[in-house]
Amino acid sequence: MASNFQLIDTDNVAGAPQSEEQHGWPELSSDAVFARDVLLSHFLNALWIKVEYLAQLVENGSSAHKILVKVRNGIAEFKDDRRLHYHERMNSAWTNAFRLELLLALAEPPKRLLPELQARLAQADEEKVAGAGRLRGILQQMTASQDQTHPPVVDADERESRLRSLLIDIIQGIQWQLTRKYAFRNLQREATRKIIYAAAASFALFLLPYIAIFFVYWEHDGSLNEIRNWIGLPLLTALAAGLFGAYFSRLLYLQKNWSLLEYDELAAAGELASIILRGIIGICGSAIVFFFLHAEIITGSFVPDFSKMTFLSHIPPDHLPATFLIGKDLSLLIVWSFIAGFSERLVPSILGRTEAKLDSSPKPSNQLNGH
């Protein structure tokens, strides 16, 4: 988003004093990364207005006034390092803006420290800053009413120094929370993008044999003799379904819980090794379920019959299209394999029940006698 800020060139203004205080807004061209960030533009605007407000409350030549001049020049000379990549440029711009905000805390007049602290604590509560309650308790202890029976333990200068230090701590906490939210959004988008690619690739792998069957059917005028030797199709289908289920589960989990994850966990979710590992776990889970079903360790009405892993082909009259469908048992195998990759509890529960059955089964007499 292009900004309308303009730079006031005081060297060309007649009668304008040659001082750093006369610098105005930076000229934010559309090429500047922060010029397209509406949040950063408004943040700089808020800093500028606050500088103008505080300048009316401090004395010229004081240390606070010098800090305001420094912040004003920092806004006017706000730089954008174009050598960096986009996210690095944004991080550099926001770091510079946050530094200017912290400098303003050093220029707060003593009489404004308490109102500013209360406003910042309210902002910390809204942003759910960790430790906001602890900082509020410290402020309450420092500002507790003091009478003759409770004389002040520190002088006014020391109290001002402590309040200013507390204000800086609160602002830093708010800045970290905002930085964390911004960084988390970038990590979440990056991890989601990579997992979507992995899920799309796994789904394409799952569909690949059936696309090939379609072309075989089309090229051979309805004959499917070419696929009779595809003896590994059920296993390949099961593994591909488990792979797709694993990535689909990971995608849903990330979309639902990204704000609850720690920074390292979210960063690891987008790493290639983590994505590959998740896919391997899904493949292994579907393979385990495949052999458990084939060994008939799992029984029930929803268990597929491996002797009927076939397709259903129907050739209607000439005026109707032919149909070619996956058989019921192969469909059940696909469902089991997808759930094995999707669910993190299915395979452990199957293994647990199988182990319990083995432990409860009667042992041979030679084992009972210790032979």
N, C-alpha and C positions, 0 to 999 in steps of 0.2 A: 504494500500500500504506500504510494508516494505521499510524502509530507509536503506541506506548504511553508515549512519553516524557512526563514531567510537569515542570512548573516548580515549584521550591521557593521559595515566597514567604517570605523570611526576615523580612519586616516583621511577619508574623503568628505567628512562632515565639517563644514566651516565652524570654527570656534569650539569644536568638541575637544575636551581635554584628552591628552594622550595618556590614558591610563587603562589598565587591564579591566577596570570595572565597567567600561563602556561596551564590552563585547556582548553580543546578543545571541540569538539562536544560531546554531550551525546550519549551513546550507545542506540539507539532506537531499541528495540527488536520488533518483530512482535506483541507482546502482548500489547505493549503500544498503547493507543488509538490514540495519536497524530502521531505515526509512520505510521498509515494507512491513515492519512489525508494529501494529497499532498499539499493542500493550507497552512496548518500550517507548514509543513516541509519547503516549500519555504519561508514562512514568517520568520521563524527562521533563514534561510540561509541569507535573506536580512538583518536581524538585525545583524548577525555575520559580514557580510561584512562591514556594516556601522560602527560597533565598530572598526574594523581594520583600516578603513579609518580615523575616528575621532582620533584614537590613534596617528596618525602621525601629527595631528594639535594641540594637547594639550601638555602641559609640564608635565613631570613625577612628581608625588607628588602633583599636583594641585587637587582641588576639582573635576574638570571635569574628570581628570584621574582616581580618585577613583570611580566615577560613572561608568566609562567604565569598570573598573575591576569588579564592582558589576554586571553589565549587562552581562559581559562575563561569570562570574560564574553562573549567573542565567540561561543562555543558557546551560552551561555545566551540571548543576544540575537540568535540567528541569524535573519535577516530574509529575507522573500520579497517581492520587488517585484511585486505583482499587476498593476501597470499594463502590464507587458511581456507578450509572447506566450509560449507554453509553452516553446519552445526557448530564447528569450532569458532566461526565468526560470530555467531549468535551468543555462544558462551562467553567469548571475549567481551562483546558489547555489554551484556548483562553484568558481568563481573565489574566492568568499569562503572556502570550505573550504580551498582550496589556500593561500590567504594565511595562514590560521591554522596550517597545517602548516609553512610556511616560518618563521613566528615561533617555533615550537617548536625549530627548529634553532638559533636564537640562545640558547635557554635550556639547551641540552645542557651538562652538566658536562664539564670538560676530560677527565676520566678515561673518559668514555663516547664521546668523539669517534671514536676508532679503531674500536671495535665497531660503532658506528652507521654509519660510513663503509663498513665491510666488508659489513654487512647491506644497505645501500642499493646498493652496487655489484652485489651478487648479484641484487637486485631489478631493477636496470637491465639486467643480462644477460638475465633472464627476459622483460622487456618489450622486449628488442631495441632499447635506446636507442642512437641514433647517438652515437658518441664515447665509449661506455662504456670501451672499451679504452684510449683516450687518458687518460681520467680515472683509470683503474686504474694506468697507468704513472706518472702524477703522484704518486699516493698512495704507490706503492712507492719513488719517489725521496725523498719527504719522510719516510718512515718507515724508510729503510735504516739498518741497524745502524751506529753511529758509535763509534769507539774513539779512543785517543790519537793515532793516526796520521791519523784523519779527525775532527777536532773539529767540533762543531756550528757551522754557519755563521750560524744565527739563534738568538736566545734563546728561552726557553720561551713567553713571551707572543706573540712573533711567530709561532712555530710553531703555537700554538693558533689564532691568527687565520687563518693559512693553511689549517689543517685545517677550520676552521669555514666558511671561504669555499668550500672544495672541497665540503663537505657540501651547502651551499646550491646549488652548481652541479649536483650530482648529483640533488638533489631536484627542481630546476627541470626538468632533462632528463626525469626520470620523469613529472613532471606534464604536460609538453608531449606526451610519448608517449601518455599516457592521454587527454589532451584531443584529440589527433589521432585516436585510435581512435574516440572518441565522436563527434567531428565527422564523421569519414569514414563511420560507420554512418548518420548522419542524411543526409549527402549521397548515399550509395548508395541509401538507401530512397527519397529524393525523386526522384533521377534514374530509378530503376527504375519508380517509379509513373508518371512522365510518359511514359517510353518505352513502358510497357505500354498507356497510353491511346492513344499514337500508333500502336502496332502493331495494337490493336483497331480503331481507325478505318480504317487501311489495309486490314485484312482485311475489314471491312464493305464498303469500297469495292470490293474485289475480288469479293465475293459479290453485290453489288447487281444487276448485270445478270442473273445467274442466278436470283436471287429474283424479278426482274421477269419472266423467261421462265416461271417456274413459275406466276405469277399469270395471265400471258397464256394459258398452256395451260389453266389451270383455268377462266378466264372464257369462253373460246371453245370449250369442249367438245373439247379435244384438237387444235384447229387452231393452227398456229404461223405463219400468214401475216403476222401483225403484226410479226414480227421479221425478215422477209426483207430489209428495208432497213437493218438494223443493220450497215452496212458497216465501221464503225470498231470493232467489238467485239474483233477480235484485237489491235489496237494498244492499246485501252483495257485489255484483260486483261493484256497484257504489261507495261504501265506500272504497273498496280496490283500485279501480282506482284512487280515489282522494288522497289516501295515497301515492301511487306510484308517482302520478303527483307532489305532494308536495316535495318529496325527489329528484325527477329528476330535478325539478326547482332549488332546493337548491344546488344541485351538479353543475349544469351549472353556476349558479351565483357565486359560490365560485371559480370555475376554471377561470372565466372571470375577477373577481373583487378582488381577494385576495390581490393583491398589493396595492389596493386603500383603504383597510379597516384599521381601527385603530387596535392597538395591542389587546386591550380588546375585540373588536368586533370579531376578528379572533379567539381569545382564546375561546370566548363564543360559537362560531360556532361549536366547537368540543365537547362541554359539552353535557352529556347525557340528561340533562333537556332541553336544547335548541333543540336537535334533536327530542325528544319526543313531545315538544310543536309544532314544525313545522309539525309533522305528525298529531297531533290533529287538527291543523288549516286546513290541507288538508281534513281530514275526515269531519269536520264540514262544510266546503265549499261544498263538494260533496253532503252532506245530504241536505243542503239548496237548492241546484240546483235540486236535486231529487224531493223534494216536490213542488218546484215551477213548474217544468215540469209536474208533476203529476196533479197539480191543474190547469194546462193549463193557468197559468198567463203569461207564455212565449209561444208565438205562432210563427209559421213559418214552412217552408218546411223541416227544419232540426230538428224539435222537434219530439221525438219518440212518438209512440202510445203505451200507457201502456197496452192496451188490446192485443197487439201482441208481448209481450215479450216472445219469444219462440226460438226454434232451428229448423234448417232445416236439415233433414236427407234424404239421397238419397241412395237407394240400387240398384246398377247397375247389369248387368249380372255377372255371376260367375267369369268370367275372368278379371273383373275390380274391383278395391278397392272401398269400400263404402266411402261416404263423410258425415261428420257431422259438420255443420257450425252454428255459432251464427247468429240469425236472424238480419235483418236490424235495427229494432227498438231497440233491445238490444245493438247492436253495436253503435247506435247513443247515447244511454244512457252512454255507456262506454266513448265515446269521450267527451261528456259534463262533465262527472264526472272527467275525467283526466284533462281537461282544468280548471275546478273549483279548483282542487288542485294545478295545475301548475301556473296558473295566479293569481296574487294578486289583479287584478282589476275587474275580472269577477263578483264575488259575490257582491262587493260594487256597481258596476254599475247596476246590476239587482235590488238590494235593492233601489238604488237611483231612478231608473225609476219607480219602483213600488210605491214608496212614492210620486213621482210627479203625477202619475195617480190618487192615492187616494186623493191628495190635490185638483186636478182639477175636480174630479167627483162631480156632483150635490149633495148637502146635502138634507136630508129630511126636510120637512117644520117645523117639531117640533124642529129641531136643529136650524133652522134659526130664530125661534121666541124665542129661549133661554129656551125652556121647557125641 
